[in-house]
Amino acid sequence: MKNKFLWIPFLLLVFGSCSQKPGEQQEVLEVESGVETTENYIKVGSVEEARDFYTWTSDRIPMVSAHRGGPYPGFPENAIETFANVVKYTPTIIELDVAMTKDGVLVLMHDDKLDRTTTGKGLVSDATYEEIQTFFLKDEDGNVTDFKVPTFEEALIWSKGKALLTVDIKQSVPYEKIIDAVQKTESEAHTALITYSFAAAKKLHSMAPELMLSVTIRNEEEVERFEETGIPWTRVIAFTGVTERPQQFNMALHEKGVFTILGVLGNLDKSAIARGDQLYNSFVQKGADILATDRPIEAAAAIKTLAPSKSSKSKYFKK
């Protein structure tokens, strides 16, 4: 694989400088490292290409999924500017959250309330889109940025030809509105929908059978229950939970042609911080194909050596 995942030795030092604006932080980062960043894109042009991309092969390229878009100091969660920052360092899947305003606009927001991630207060569902646009996003440390809450449609348009998306649909959001937005922006190829039950997966598949689904499959019983839904394995990415699964289980999913996503966000990310980022390599070596992480830049840098020199998937990775 010719794409280079760029590792920045002074990452933590520069990111700790919260008094600067995000754009200024990025400039300092590049100067101190002596390395220029570049965009690392994943591009699938059709639903057929998306299925091919997500069909497991022994020469697959291990990669990361940026949880809530990959927030770092100065770059808040669920912000398009944050997505753009991550793809400067690594090709990525962007995991984002979609909520709905009082007047029915789909926006990127994880929490039910505005308080933690914006300068606003109260429930997202009690605020109109116009009201939300008067607020600014805050980063993980609570620092106010210049960035605004984006709409789901804006994220879909931005990501086309740049990154794949997995969409976490909040309970208050009708599936119909999500599917309408995906179809309106012709984003079927690069959008997968996250489900938390087999009933939800079955419903979404019946509504939009062309879309890929992220489905939680953590053991043999859940494999059997998924097969009972009638959803083809060619439409599924298997989220195997937030604890490591046996290598044999991952291999069994691979034999069905299924990619596995291991959620290293939380405890496993903390273990990597404590024990060293080489821990991410062990997850991949035991059969995790995609690492869903709060540390996408660091995790991608660690696993880049595991990418095969030649891969049938390379055609989807662009600079």
Protein Blocks (a to p, Z undefined) as FASTA:
>chain_A
ZZdcdddfklmmmmmmmmbcfklmmmmmmmmnopacdddddddfbfklmmmmmpccfkbc
cddddeehipaehiaghifklmmmmmmmoccdddddddddfkopacddfbfbfklmmmbe
cjfklpcfklmmmpccddfkopacfbdcddfklmmmmmgokaccdddddfklcfklmmmm
mmmnopmmmpccddfbfklmmmmmmmmmmbccddddfbfklmmmmmmnopafklcccdeb
jbdcdfklmmmmmmnopacdddfehjlmmmmmmnopklmmmmmmnopabdcdfblmlmmm
mmmmmpcfbdfklmmpcZZ
